[in-house]
Amino acid sequence: MDRAQILPWSAPVLSLLRRGLSGLPEALGALAEALEAHRAYLFRLEEREGRWYTSQLAEWAGPGVTPQIQNPSLQNVPMREAGYGRWLEAFLRDQAIGGPVRSFPEEERPLLQAQEIQSLLAVPIWVESRPWGFLGVDDCERERAFTPEEEGLLRGVAEVLARTLELFEVHRFTERLLEISPFYVARLDPEGRLLWTNAAFKGAFPQRVPFPLEEALAQPGRPIMATTSGEAPAEWTLLAVPGPGGEALEILALGLDLRERLRAQDQEARWSAFRKNLLRVYETLMAEGFSDSVFSLILEAALDTVPAAQAGSVTVLKEDGYYHFVAAKGYDLEALRQIRLHPEEPLSLTGHKEAQVFTQGDLERFNQGLDPKRKEVMEGARRVREIRAVLAVPVYLSGERKAFLYLDNLEREDAFAPLDLELAQAFASQLGLLLRRLELEGRLTHLAYHDPLTGLPNRLFFLEKLAQALKEDPRLAVLYLDLDGLKLVNDLEGHALGDEVIRAIGARLRAALRPRDLVARQGGDEFLVLLTGIRRAEEAIQVAERLLEVVRLPLPLGERVYRLTTSIGIALGEGGLSPGELLQRADLALYRAKGEGKDRLAFYEPKFQEALRREMALVEALREALAREEEGLTLFYQPLVDLGTGRPVALEALIRWPEASPKEFIPIAERHRLMPELGAWVLRRACREHSRHGLPVHVNVSPQELLHPSYPSLVAQALEEADCPPEALVLEVTETALIPDERGRDATETVRALRRLGVRVFLDDFGTGYSSLERLAALPVDGLKLGQAFTKALGSPPDPQSPPARLVAAVLALAQALGLAAVAEGIEDEATLAYLRGLGFTLGQGYLLGRPKPLGYRGGQG
């Protein structure tokens, strides 16, 4: 602050002081405003018997700041003994005290922090070359270091005040200061007659005050403490001293107004009750969970905290756009539940946004606006006639009025005080938070029990409803649906369009069912249906056939029309079955439906259970065999033959297991995600055994393996551990593993990484997948194997003009054009061999050329 800023404030302060000490509070206010402070004050310094004492004489406090002028802790304070020796020494040296309170010595902080002071600045006042007192300002909101210019302003005002004090005689100042003091000050004779009082005393005590004069007179010179009650409760210090002539005693009385303190204590007690009641609400909610009971809990807590409230209610805005009564105390809630209030009708009347009190007249006008039926219900519930005042508080959620809290008094229109409104507003705020919690929990519950893609209930919801239905009546059926053909949509068009198909099918299924039936999405392309009240199996069949029909309907999406089907497994309810067991039965029936050709339904039969037990036993046995590595599992080798010389040029490694045939345990391994472990076992064993036969070895790779990001590292490690050259390893992958979607792109990158290792890659069963000419040209492969289905379709002897023969010739020509090695699989007779050799195939494989055998046998012709 520069000099130009200081001078405009010094003149008014000086002018106020010259008009008399009655202008001191206004001068302190101007000083605080100039220094952007929240409190300004004047303290007196006095030395008595070698000790220095200080007392607050005057104060100005800004809005929202607690005044301290009546704080007894600031009167007659022994400076050194109270821990303020540093202040005294500074003032005696005419130095200032200032800065953030947090930086002050520890012994100084408690009293200052109790006054909510963050920073302060105080300068001494010297009158007639003696320290007289000090002038200071407080900042109650921020920590700040006062500038030299700000200290200069404060010292300038202190100097003006010092000169003013010199102009007034000390006793005149003291008398005037006592006159304007907010403390009660009086002198009394021994009989209790008032000899002199200040303005504060006269205003508060027009009648005689019952002081304990006898006790004070019995101990002259010793302060006596007393408290008086009534409309102006006060705390007194009485002191009997000699009168002016010294002959008789008189009594000095200094009183402190207790009303503000008592109000603060009452306010703290009420807020303490608010916190306790609110804590009890949350403890109950934590123990019992969130539900509509929250409204009754909040209402009871509010009634307990606001004594003037003798009854109450809560209304909440529901999904129908109306307010409904959800809690009531002192009224018939069941009757009030019949009432719906339009958003403009609740007891807001004036559209108030915070707590507001309405009287009986307001209620009667509101009641007259209701239709006769609602008016009758409201009056029957005593919701209008007996109420004298209503404290109504709107509850907001995201800026929208969602509820009302009503607290009612049945006796007086002026029953509610400002503190009651504050507390009711606080309860309404908490109710808003709880409404938000209920809303979020409702959303979370919906998310937990519903499928986000289709909006249908999910498996968890289905199982809970199934458990409930089994308890009520086991005459029900569970349908387990699996879409046939969705994988093809995903593979060709991508999963985004596949999701659209699932949404559309889910909507069809829901529309095709009876109102009491339930359809849920199990996950992926599977759905579950619960049919209740089933008396005969034929009823379940009728519903299932209708679902088969609605899935078969053409499905136009984008520029294409899709035709899908579904397979359905049906299990009928039985007493004693758990939801999981019934669902498992429907799942087994679904396997049967798919195994019989799809697009059909099948009922559960007990023999399926035995098949499931065998599958689980094989899974466990296969896991154990993989863990032991050297036991049970073996490799057989089938030769790939040079059709010109008849000699083997490579061997294909085929896994064998005594417990089951490959046709049985390979699909089981795929279903139970064991193919990566199984494939790794085959890869490691084939690389280790390469040294025993010396021929390149072909190893089949499943899509599960190829899609694993660490598969190239696994191959490199297997080659290194077996000291097998990369060119001796050929990996056979299917076209379906390299389809053009996100997974296919990942697999293609894996194939490129494998070829960078020096490993060759062949397409297995070529022609059974989805490759186009363009796609084939882009695939990073070294060769292809013609699928056995094409070879068998040639017939025996083959007809060169037949479509299968032409197709086989086209595949060979395509491979030759792309520079790919071509292997004809499935050669089982001489006629087929001769035809393929004549067609130009140089490599072949089949039972005629060599069957799979353990290592040690060399497969040849025959």
Buried (B, 14 or more C-beta within 10 A) or exposed (E): BEEEEBEEBBEBBBEBBEEEBEBBBBBBBBBBEBBEBBBBBBBBBEEEEEEBBBEBBBBBBBEEBBBBBBBEEBBBBBBEEBBBBBBBEBBEEEEBBBBBBEEBEEEBBEBBEEBBBBBBBBBBBBBEEEBBBBBBBBBBBEEBEBBEEBBBBBBBBBBBBBEBBEEBEEEEBEBBBBBBBBBBBBBBBBEEEBEBBBBBBEEBBEEEBEBBBEBBBEEEEEBBEBEBEEEBBBBBBBBBEEBEEEEEBBBBBBBBBBEEBEEEEEEEEBBEBBEEBBEBBEEBBEEEEBEEBBBBBBBBBBBBBBEBBBBBBBBBBEEEEBBBBBBBBBBBBEBBBBBBBEEEBBBBBEEBEEBBBBBBEBBEEBBEEBEEEBBEBBBBBBBBEBBBBBBBBBBBBEEEBBBBBBBBBBEEBEBBBEBBBBBBBBBBEBBBEBBEEBEEBEEEEEEEBBBEEBEBBBBEBBBEBBBEBBEEEBBBBBBBBBBBBBBBBBBBBEBEBBBBBBBBBBBBBBEBBEEEBBBBBBEEBBBBBBBBEBEEEEBBBEBBEEBBEBBEEEBEBEEEEBEBEBBBBBBBBEEEBEBEEBBBBBBBBBBBBBEEEBBBBBBBEEEBBEEBEEBEEBBEBBBEBBEEEEEBBBBBBBBBBBBEEEEBBBBBBBBBBEEBEBEBBBEBBBEBEBBBBBBBBBBBBBBBBBEEBEBBBBBBBBBBBBBBEEBBEBBBBBBEEBEBEBEBBBBBBBBBBBBBBEBBEBBBEBBEBBBEBEBBBBBBBBBBBBBEEEBBEEBBBBBBBBBBEBBBBBEEEBEEEEEBBEBBBEBBEBBEEBEBBBBBBBBBBEEBBEBBBEBEBBBBBBBBBBBBBEBEEBBEEE
